[in-house]
Amino acid sequence: MASLTTGDVKASKLINDISDISFTQIFIIIVSVWFLIYITRKLLPVLARHGPSRLRLYFLAAVPFIRLCLLAASVLMIIPIIFNITLQNFLVIAGAVSVAIGFAFKDLASSLIAGVVAIFERTYRPGDWVKIEDDYGEVQQVGLRAITLRTPDDDIITIAHDRIWDNNISNSNDGEQTLMCVADFYLDAAHDAAAIRTVLHDIALTSAYLDYSKPVLVILAEVPWGSHYKLKAYPFDMRDQFEFISDLSVRGKLGIREAGGKEVQAPAMIQTPGQA
């Protein structure tokens, strides 16, 4: 039988000899990538806050993508330093890692895979306002395992990415600079509908928060207990959405009274058309 050559022996080894592994090089790669990620996480949000408004979401959305690319690059640089990469060894390593992850870190692996999918499909980006189940807020950070939301009550919520497998994700602006706001009004059926629609339309047009480049809509739905009006408009800055809705509601109520309309309490158990 032919004896194994030195090359065959070396090719069969999964891990390089300890003397051949440059721990200094690994350390430099890790520190460099950590530093670049740190700079990215600090610099781009500052540029988003102080730069042009139209570029804000682009700066914020770049943070998770750059971090993912840097982490992937570091792994690709470190693996050849530690492991003796051949096709045979690659298959062995990949199989072992897959089995370990599948049994020991199933939920973590699911979240990591979902995170990569979310980043590349742009399901949500920093700066987007999203609703996941009962949680609604602005995406603050998109990590590899989870995202963090800041709610209207200023709470920070961490949500694992694997929610996207089983739940619908409602994205209110989807990368745009603004989003639709809706103010609801419930009136007794005995009123001049044309006059009320005109009043509500004018209320939106005179709001200091309005984005005039977007349409203003007044939708009327007749229901058993009266009339349901929805005043739909867009604020110039989506961060003003709650102040905008409050402004529309306060001035809309006053305008309705002056136009002869009478507001009523909508029955809690009756769902109006188009209402979630």
Backbone torsions as a table, in degrees:
resi	resn	phi	psi	omega
1	MET	NA	139.4	-179.9
2	ALA	-74.9	136.2	179.0
3	SER	-75.8	153.9	179.1
4	LEU	-69.5	135.3	176.3
5	THR	-77.6	167.7	178.5
6	THR	-61.0	-38.7	179.5
7	GLY	-63.8	-39.2	179.5
8	ASP	-65.8	-39.9	179.5
9	VAL	-64.5	-43.8	-178.9
10	LYS	-64.7	-38.1	-178.2
11	ALA	-68.5	-27.0	-177.6
12	SER	-80.7	-14.1	-179.0
13	LYS	-77.9	134.9	178.3
14	LEU	-82.5	-38.1	-175.9
15	ILE	-117.2	136.4	178.3
16	ASN	-65.2	158.7	175.3
17	ASP	-59.8	146.4	-177.4
18	ILE	-58.4	-31.4	-179.6
19	SER	-72.7	-19.8	-179.5
20	ASP	-92.0	-8.8	-179.4
21	ILE	-88.4	122.0	-180.0
22	SER	-90.7	95.0	179.7
23	PHE	-68.3	-27.4	176.3
24	THR	-64.5	-43.5	179.2
25	GLN	-64.4	-40.6	177.8
26	ILE	-63.0	-43.2	179.8
27	PHE	-61.7	-43.4	-179.8
28	ILE	-63.2	-41.1	179.3
29	ILE	-62.9	-46.8	-178.0
30	ILE	-63.1	-46.3	-179.3
31	VAL	-65.0	-40.5	-179.4
32	SER	-64.3	-44.7	-180.0
33	VAL	-66.5	-42.4	177.5
34	TRP	-59.4	-42.8	-179.2
35	PHE	-65.3	-42.3	179.8
36	LEU	-65.8	-39.7	177.4
37	ILE	-64.9	-41.5	179.3
38	TYR	-61.8	-45.7	178.7
39	ILE	-62.3	-41.8	179.7
40	THR	-61.7	-45.5	-178.2
41	ARG	-67.3	-27.2	-179.8
42	LYS	-90.7	-41.2	-172.4
43	LEU	-76.3	-47.8	-174.5
44	LEU	-63.9	-42.1	174.7
45	PRO	-60.8	-33.7	176.5
46	VAL	-65.8	-44.7	177.0
47	LEU	-62.2	-35.5	179.0
48	ALA	-66.1	-37.1	-178.9
49	ARG	-74.9	-37.7	-172.1
50	HIS	-106.5	-9.3	179.9
51	GLY	-85.5	-172.7	178.5
52	PRO	-59.2	139.4	-177.1
53	SER	-59.1	-36.2	-177.0
54	ARG	-69.2	-17.5	-179.5
55	LEU	-99.6	-2.8	-174.0
56	ARG	-56.8	-50.4	-175.8
57	LEU	-70.0	-28.4	177.9
58	TYR	-67.9	-41.6	177.3
59	PHE	-63.0	-45.2	-178.5
60	LEU	-66.0	-40.5	-178.2
61	ALA	-68.8	-22.5	-178.6
62	ALA	-74.0	-21.4	-175.0
63	VAL	-60.3	-56.4	-178.7
64	PRO	-65.5	-32.7	-179.7
65	PHE	-67.3	-44.9	179.0
66	ILE	-64.0	-41.8	179.9
67	ARG	-62.0	-43.0	179.1
68	LEU	-62.3	-43.3	-180.0
69	CYS	-64.1	-41.3	179.8
70	LEU	-66.1	-42.0	178.3
71	LEU	-64.6	-42.7	178.8
72	ALA	-63.1	-40.9	179.5
73	ALA	-64.6	-40.2	-179.8
74	SER	-65.3	-41.3	178.6
75	VAL	-63.3	-42.3	-179.7
76	LEU	-66.2	-29.0	177.9
77	MET	-80.5	-33.0	-176.0
78	ILE	-81.1	-36.2	-176.2
79	ILE	-55.6	-47.7	-179.7
80	PRO	-65.3	-22.6	179.2
81	ILE	-72.4	-37.0	-176.1
82	ILE	-92.0	-42.6	-173.4
83	PHE	-104.8	148.8	173.6
84	ASN	-86.9	99.3	-170.8
85	ILE	-83.9	113.4	167.2
86	THR	-132.2	168.9	179.4
87	LEU	-59.3	-43.2	-179.6
88	GLN	-64.0	-46.1	-179.4
89	ASN	-66.6	-36.7	178.9
90	PHE	-61.3	-43.8	179.6
91	LEU	-64.8	-38.6	179.0
92	VAL	-65.3	-46.3	-179.1
93	ILE	-64.4	-47.1	-178.6
94	ALA	-61.0	-41.4	179.1
95	GLY	-65.2	-43.3	-179.5
96	ALA	-65.1	-43.5	-179.7
97	VAL	-64.7	-41.3	-179.7
98	SER	-62.1	-43.3	179.8
99	VAL	-65.4	-43.3	-179.0
100	ALA	-63.2	-45.2	180.0
101	ILE	-66.0	-40.9	-177.2
102	GLY	-61.8	-37.0	-176.8
103	PHE	-92.4	-40.8	-172.4
104	ALA	-92.4	-29.7	-173.2
105	PHE	-131.8	46.9	-175.5
106	LYS	-59.9	-49.6	-177.7
107	ASP	-67.2	-41.0	178.6
108	LEU	-63.5	-43.8	179.5
109	ALA	-62.8	-40.0	178.7
110	SER	-61.3	-42.4	179.5
111	SER	-67.2	-39.5	179.6
112	LEU	-65.0	-44.5	178.8
113	ILE	-63.9	-43.6	178.4
114	ALA	-63.1	-35.0	178.3
115	GLY	-64.3	-42.8	177.3
116	VAL	-63.2	-42.5	178.4
117	VAL	-61.8	-44.8	-178.5
118	ALA	-63.4	-38.1	-179.7
119	ILE	-67.0	-44.3	-176.3
120	PHE	-79.1	-32.7	177.2
121	GLU	-84.5	-9.3	178.8
122	ARG	58.0	45.6	176.6
123	THR	-59.6	-41.5	173.8
124	TYR	-151.3	150.0	-179.5
125	ARG	-133.2	157.8	173.7
126	PRO	-55.2	132.6	-176.9
127	GLY	100.0	-17.2	176.9
128	ASP	-76.4	148.1	173.0
129	TRP	-102.7	115.4	-174.1
130	VAL	-126.7	156.2	173.9
131	LYS	-122.5	121.5	177.9
132	ILE	-122.0	110.1	-170.7
133	GLU	56.0	-118.2	-177.0
134	ASP	-96.5	3.6	-176.2
135	ASP	-100.1	126.0	178.9
136	TYR	-128.9	134.3	178.4
137	GLY	177.6	-178.6	179.4
138	GLU	-88.9	133.0	178.1
139	VAL	-69.6	119.0	179.5
140	GLN	-91.2	-40.8	-176.5
141	GLN	-150.4	140.9	174.8
142	VAL	-114.2	102.9	177.3
143	GLY	-91.1	-176.4	178.9
144	LEU	-77.3	-27.1	-179.2
145	ARG	-101.6	-34.0	-172.3
146	ALA	-153.2	168.2	172.3
147	ILE	-115.6	158.6	174.5
148	THR	-116.9	135.0	178.3
149	LEU	-113.9	141.9	169.4
150	ARG	-104.9	115.9	-175.9
151	THR	-80.3	167.4	175.6
152	PRO	-58.7	-22.9	176.8
153	ASP	-88.1	10.0	177.6
154	ASP	67.9	25.7	172.7
155	ASP	-90.5	147.8	175.6
156	ILE	-102.8	122.1	-178.5
157	ILE	-116.4	132.3	176.6
158	THR	-103.6	126.5	-176.3
159	ILE	-127.6	125.1	179.0
160	ALA	-66.5	145.5	-178.2
161	HIS	-63.9	-24.6	-174.3
162	ASP	-67.6	-3.2	173.6
163	ARG	-62.4	-25.5	-175.9
164	ILE	-68.3	-17.3	179.2
165	TRP	-72.8	-32.5	-170.8
166	ASP	-117.4	-7.8	-174.3
167	ASN	-129.6	149.1	171.8
168	ASN	-75.0	140.1	177.7
169	ILE	-108.3	116.8	178.3
170	SER	-95.5	114.6	-179.0
171	ASN	-108.6	112.7	-170.9
172	SER	-73.7	-29.4	-177.8
173	ASN	-122.0	-23.6	174.5
174	ASP	50.5	50.7	176.3
175	GLY	87.2	-6.5	178.9
176	GLU	-81.5	166.8	-177.3
177	GLN	-80.9	-12.8	-178.1
178	THR	-143.8	175.0	-179.9
179	LEU	-148.1	160.4	-178.7
180	MET	-76.6	134.4	173.4
181	CYS	-112.8	145.8	-177.3
182	VAL	-128.7	125.2	173.0
183	ALA	-107.7	127.1	-175.9
184	ASP	-100.7	139.9	177.1
185	PHE	-134.8	134.9	-177.3
186	TYR	-118.3	117.2	-173.9
187	LEU	-121.3	153.2	168.7
188	ASP	-64.1	145.7	-173.7
189	ALA	-66.1	-21.6	-177.0
190	ALA	-84.6	86.3	178.0
191	HIS	-161.0	169.5	177.8
192	ASP	-86.7	99.9	-173.8
193	ALA	-62.5	-39.9	-179.3
194	ALA	-62.8	-40.9	179.7
195	ALA	-66.8	-41.0	-179.9
196	ILE	-65.5	-41.9	178.6
197	ARG	-61.6	-40.9	178.7
198	THR	-64.4	-42.6	179.7
199	VAL	-61.4	-48.0	-178.5
200	LEU	-65.0	-38.4	177.7
201	HIS	-61.8	-42.8	179.4
202	ASP	-68.5	-33.7	177.7
203	ILE	-59.1	-44.8	179.8
204	ALA	-66.3	-42.0	-177.2
205	LEU	-65.7	-21.9	-178.8
206	THR	-100.9	10.7	178.8
207	SER	-79.8	139.6	179.1
208	ALA	-70.7	-15.6	-176.8
209	TYR	-94.5	-6.4	-169.3
210	LEU	-69.6	139.3	169.0
211	ASP	-92.4	106.7	-173.5
212	TYR	-72.1	-11.4	179.0
213	SER	-80.7	-9.1	-178.7
214	LYS	-107.2	155.3	-178.1
215	PRO	-73.8	154.0	172.7
216	VAL	-113.3	127.5	-177.3
217	LEU	-124.9	141.1	173.0
218	VAL	-121.3	112.8	-175.6
219	ILE	-106.9	132.4	-179.7
220	LEU	-116.6	131.8	175.0
221	ALA	-129.6	125.7	176.7
222	GLU	-84.7	128.3	-178.8
223	VAL	-128.4	166.3	-175.0
224	PRO	-56.2	-31.7	-175.8
225	TRP	-94.0	-1.3	179.7
226	GLY	152.2	-136.5	-177.9
227	SER	-127.4	136.5	179.7
228	HIS	-113.4	117.1	178.5
229	TYR	-104.4	137.1	172.9
230	LYS	-120.0	118.8	176.3
231	LEU	-97.7	112.0	-174.7
232	LYS	-111.3	126.5	179.9
233	ALA	-156.5	172.0	-175.9
234	TYR	-119.6	130.4	173.7
235	PRO	-77.8	156.3	178.9
236	PHE	-64.6	-36.2	176.8
237	ASP	-126.0	124.1	-174.7
238	MET	-64.1	-18.4	176.8
239	ARG	-69.4	-13.3	178.0
240	ASP	-95.3	13.2	-171.0
241	GLN	-58.8	-38.6	-176.3
242	PHE	-76.8	-37.1	173.9
243	GLU	-64.8	-36.2	179.8
244	PHE	-65.6	-46.8	179.0
245	ILE	-62.7	-40.8	178.7
246	SER	-63.5	-41.8	178.8
247	ASP	-62.8	-44.3	178.3
248	LEU	-63.5	-40.2	-176.8
249	SER	-68.3	-46.5	-177.7
250	VAL	-64.3	-50.0	-177.6
251	ARG	-74.5	-27.7	177.0
252	GLY	-67.4	-40.9	178.0
253	LYS	-61.7	-42.8	178.9
254	LEU	-64.3	-43.8	179.5
255	GLY	-63.8	-37.7	178.8
256	ILE	-64.5	-43.5	178.9
257	ARG	-63.3	-41.9	-180.0
258	GLU	-66.9	-26.6	179.4
259	ALA	-87.5	2.9	177.6
260	GLY	89.8	9.1	178.4
261	GLY	-84.2	156.3	179.6
262	LYS	-126.3	119.6	-179.9
263	GLU	-78.7	148.2	177.4
264	VAL	-129.7	166.1	177.1
265	GLN	-88.8	121.6	178.6
266	ALA	-70.9	130.1	177.0
267	PRO	-56.0	132.7	-173.8
268	ALA	-66.5	-28.6	-174.6
269	MET	-89.9	-4.8	-178.6
270	ILE	-100.4	124.7	179.6
271	GLN	-99.3	123.9	-178.3
272	THR	-79.8	156.2	-179.1
273	PRO	-56.8	133.5	177.0
274	GLY	81.9	0.8	-177.9
275	GLN	-93.3	136.4	-177.8
276	ALA	-74.9	NA	NA
